[in-house]
Amino acid sequence: MAQGPEGLDPTIQTREIAFEADVQSVTPFLKLATVSHNGAAHKTFACDEGPSLGGLGSAPTPLMYFSAALAF
């Protein structure tokens, strides 16, 4: 019988998930974040505030990322 992915194994009782984020400021409101999962799968993305808050509006706002995370 074929086994499914480890993440779906019903016999695993506990899991440890570690994320690491490195954030760099480009401007006072524009930030670049690089996030990794257990030291691998690095992803980099930007966030910025809109002009009404002093940002450039060049990337999604932090609240947009948070809202999307809740929707996922």
N, C-alpha and C positions, 0 to 999 in steps of 0.2 A: 504494500500500500504506500503511495507517495505521501510524503509529509509536506505540509504547507510551510509558509515562511515562519521563522522563529517567533516573530511578533504575534502570530496567531496561535501559538502552541498553548493549549489550555492547561497543560501540566505545569507551566511556569507560574509560580506563586508571587514572585516579586520581581521588579525591574528597577534598574538605576539608569536614568537618562541624564546625561550631562551636556549642556550647551555652553559655549564660551563666546562672548561677544567682545570685539575690539572696535571702539568707536573713535573716529577722528573728526575734529571740527574743521570744516573748510571755510566757513564764514560763521558769524555768531549763531545762525539758525540752520545752516546747511551742514548736515552730518553724513558721514559715510560709515556704515557699520559692516563689519565682516563677522559672520557667525559660523561656528563650526559645531558639529555634533560628534562628540567623542574624538576630537582631534582630526576629523575628516569631513568631507562634504562641505567645504567652505563655500559660502554664498556671500556676496557683497551687494548691498543696496543702499540707496540714499533716502534721506528724508529732509524736508524743509518746511518752514512755515510760510504762509501766504504773505503778500505785501502788506496786508492790513495789520499784521503782527510784526512787521520788520524783516521778514524773510524775502526770498526771491520768487517763491512759488514755483521753483524748478523741479520739485519732486513731491510725492505724497507727504502729507503731514503725519506726525506721529499718531495722532488720533485716527487717521485713516487706516494706518497699519493695525492699530489696536482693534478698530471696528471690524476689519477683515478677519483678524484672528478669531474674534468671537463668532463670526459667521461660519468659519471653517469647522 
